[in-house]
Amino acid sequence: MSFYNKIKWILGILMIFVLIIATNLIDKNNFVRVRDSVVTIYEDRLVANDLIFKMLKSVHQKELAVSVSDSIFFNTQNPKVNDTIQSLISRFEQTKLTSEEADVFNDLKRNVQSLSDSESQFKKSDYVDNSQVLDHIENLKTNLTDLSKIQLNEGSRQMSISKRAIDTVELFTQIEIYILVFLAILIQIIVMYKPKEKS
């Protein structure tokens, strides 16, 4: 095999090698985006939505107890419900929050503290004046509803990121096939081409 033929073969193989590495790097980047998006949907959206649901359930317990002026609930179960809410808040803080979500969440924490203070006043009033407690409960329910909507919107946004990444992978796969066919034809031409010898 002549030196010229060896160079042709080396260039042909190098072109394929570079193409495969380039497409693999692009595919890897897109698969990382899909993986991160799926992890975010689970950890930061579905888990967060479950925590919101559990907080709402605890808030409803309080609301029912306030509505019927249940002194037994406030003396025995309310401290446990407060601990549950604080635990859920701590777990929610560990999720990745958007700026809008952080604002609503900070408002929620303030409202939880305000509710706790108003519950003390409610107990001191001998379970008569429940207006402040009910106001703070409504504020909490609004916060939790807003947080739940944010989870849905962010989950949808993450899904669209995944879809775009998958579409990009499919596009590059198609391009890769066309380029490989073109290179195969080009390599065949280079290998088969024999320059005319000068006489």
C-alpha positions as CSV (number, residue, x, y, z in Angstrom):
1,M,0.0,0.0,0.0
2,S,1.5,3.3,-1.1
3,F,2.0,6.3,1.3
4,Y,-0.8,8.2,-0.6
5,N,-3.3,5.4,0.0
6,K,-2.3,5.1,3.7
7,I,-3.0,8.9,4.1
8,K,-6.4,8.4,2.4
9,W,-7.4,5.6,4.7
10,I,-6.2,7.5,7.8
11,L,-8.1,10.6,6.8
12,G,-11.3,8.6,6.1
13,I,-11.1,6.8,9.5
14,L,-10.3,10.0,11.3
15,M,-13.4,11.7,9.7
16,I,-15.6,8.9,11.0
17,F,-13.9,9.0,14.4
18,V,-14.4,12.7,14.8
19,L,-18.0,12.5,13.7
20,I,-18.8,9.7,16.1
21,I,-17.1,11.6,19.0
22,A,-18.9,14.8,18.2
23,T,-22.4,13.2,18.0
24,N,-21.7,11.2,21.2
25,L,-20.8,14.4,23.1
26,I,-23.9,16.1,21.9
27,D,-26.1,13.1,22.7
28,K,-24.5,12.8,26.2
29,N,-25.3,16.5,26.9
30,N,-28.9,16.0,25.9
31,F,-29.3,12.9,27.9
32,V,-27.9,14.7,31.0
33,R,-30.5,17.4,30.4
34,V,-33.3,14.8,30.2
35,R,-32.0,13.0,33.4
36,D,-31.8,16.2,35.3
37,S,-35.3,17.2,34.2
38,V,-36.8,13.9,35.3
39,V,-35.0,14.0,38.6
40,T,-36.2,17.6,39.2
41,I,-39.8,16.6,38.3
42,Y,-39.7,13.9,40.9
43,E,-37.6,15.4,43.7
44,D,-38.6,19.1,43.5
45,R,-42.1,18.8,42.1
46,L,-43.9,15.6,43.0
47,V,-42.3,15.3,46.4
48,A,-43.0,19.0,47.0
49,N,-46.6,18.5,45.9
50,D,-47.0,15.6,48.4
51,L,-45.6,17.8,51.2
52,I,-48.1,20.6,50.2
53,F,-51.0,18.1,50.3
54,K,-49.9,16.9,53.8
55,M,-49.6,20.5,55.1
56,L,-53.1,21.2,53.7
57,K,-54.5,18.2,55.5
58,S,-53.0,19.4,58.8
59,V,-54.4,22.9,58.2
60,H,-57.9,21.4,57.5
61,Q,-57.7,19.6,60.9
62,K,-57.0,22.9,62.5
63,E,-59.8,24.6,60.6
64,L,-62.3,21.9,61.6
65,A,-61.3,22.2,65.3
66,V,-61.6,26.0,65.2
67,S,-65.0,25.8,63.6
68,V,-66.4,23.7,66.4
69,S,-64.2,25.3,69.1
70,D,-62.7,21.9,70.0
71,S,-60.8,22.6,73.2
72,I,-59.7,18.9,73.4
73,F,-58.0,19.2,70.0
74,F,-56.1,22.3,71.0
75,N,-54.9,20.9,74.3
76,T,-53.9,17.4,73.0
77,Q,-53.6,17.2,69.2
78,N,-52.7,20.7,68.1
79,P,-49.0,20.5,69.4
80,K,-48.6,17.3,67.3
81,V,-50.1,18.9,64.2
82,N,-47.9,22.0,64.7
83,D,-44.8,19.7,64.9
84,T,-46.0,17.9,61.7
85,I,-46.4,21.2,59.9
86,Q,-42.9,22.3,61.0
87,S,-41.4,19.0,59.9
88,L,-43.1,19.3,56.5
89,I,-41.9,22.9,56.1
90,S,-38.3,21.7,56.9
91,R,-38.6,19.0,54.2
92,F,-40.0,21.5,51.7
93,E,-37.1,23.8,52.3
94,Q,-34.8,21.1,51.0
95,T,-36.4,21.1,47.6
96,K,-35.1,23.4,44.9
97,L,-37.2,26.5,44.9
98,T,-37.8,29.0,42.1
99,S,-37.8,32.7,43.1
100,E,-41.6,32.9,42.9
101,E,-41.9,29.7,45.0
102,A,-39.4,31.1,47.6
103,D,-41.5,34.2,48.0
104,V,-44.8,32.3,48.5
105,F,-43.0,29.8,50.8
106,N,-41.6,32.6,53.0
107,D,-45.1,34.1,53.2
108,L,-46.4,30.6,54.2
109,K,-43.8,30.4,57.0
110,R,-44.8,33.8,58.3
111,N,-48.5,32.8,58.2
112,V,-47.7,29.6,60.1
113,Q,-46.1,31.6,62.8
114,S,-49.0,34.1,62.8
115,L,-51.5,31.2,63.1
116,S,-49.6,29.8,66.0
117,D,-49.8,33.2,67.8
118,S,-53.5,33.6,67.0
119,E,-54.2,30.1,68.3
120,S,-52.7,31.1,71.6
121,Q,-55.1,34.1,71.7
122,F,-58.0,31.9,70.7
123,K,-57.3,29.6,73.7
124,K,-57.0,32.7,76.0
125,S,-60.4,33.9,74.7
126,D,-61.8,30.6,75.9
127,Y,-62.4,29.5,72.3
128,V,-64.8,32.3,71.6
129,D,-63.0,34.7,69.2
130,N,-61.9,32.6,66.2
131,S,-61.8,35.3,63.5
132,Q,-58.0,35.8,63.5
133,V,-57.3,32.1,63.5
134,L,-59.7,31.6,60.5
135,D,-58.0,34.5,58.7
136,H,-54.6,32.9,59.1
137,I,-55.9,29.5,58.1
138,E,-57.3,31.1,54.9
139,N,-54.0,32.7,54.2
140,L,-52.2,29.4,54.7
141,K,-54.6,27.7,52.3
142,T,-54.0,30.4,49.7
143,N,-50.2,29.9,50.1
144,L,-50.5,26.2,49.7
145,T,-52.8,26.5,46.7
146,D,-50.3,28.9,45.1
147,L,-47.4,26.5,45.8
148,S,-49.3,23.6,44.3
149,K,-49.9,25.6,41.1
150,I,-46.2,26.5,40.9
151,Q,-45.4,22.7,41.2
152,L,-47.7,22.1,38.2
153,N,-46.2,24.9,36.1
154,E,-42.6,24.0,36.9
155,G,-43.3,20.3,36.3
156,S,-44.7,21.3,32.9
157,R,-41.6,23.5,32.2
158,Q,-39.3,20.6,33.0
159,M,-41.2,18.2,30.8
160,S,-40.8,20.7,27.9
161,I,-37.1,20.8,28.6
162,S,-37.0,17.0,28.4
163,K,-39.0,17.0,25.2
164,R,-36.7,19.6,23.5
165,A,-33.6,17.6,24.5
166,I,-35.1,14.3,23.1
167,D,-36.1,16.1,19.9
168,T,-32.5,17.4,19.6
169,V,-31.2,13.9,20.1
170,E,-33.5,12.6,17.3
171,L,-32.5,15.4,15.0
172,F,-28.8,14.8,15.5
173,T,-29.3,11.1,15.0
174,Q,-30.9,11.8,11.6
175,I,-28.1,14.2,10.7
176,E,-25.5,11.6,11.9
177,I,-27.0,9.0,9.6
178,Y,-26.9,11.3,6.6
179,I,-23.3,12.3,7.4
180,L,-22.2,8.7,7.8
181,V,-23.8,7.8,4.4
182,F,-22.1,10.8,2.8
183,L,-18.7,9.9,4.4
184,A,-19.0,6.2,3.4
185,I,-19.6,7.4,-0.2
186,L,-16.7,9.9,0.1
187,I,-14.3,7.2,1.5
188,Q,-15.3,4.9,-1.3
189,I,-14.5,7.6,-3.9
190,I,-11.2,8.4,-2.1
191,V,-10.2,4.7,-1.9
192,M,-11.3,3.9,-5.5
193,Y,-9.8,7.0,-7.0
194,K,-6.6,6.3,-8.8
195,P,-4.8,9.4,-10.3
196,K,-3.7,9.0,-13.9
197,E,-0.1,8.4,-14.1
198,K,1.8,11.0,-16.2
199,S,3.4,9.5,-19.2
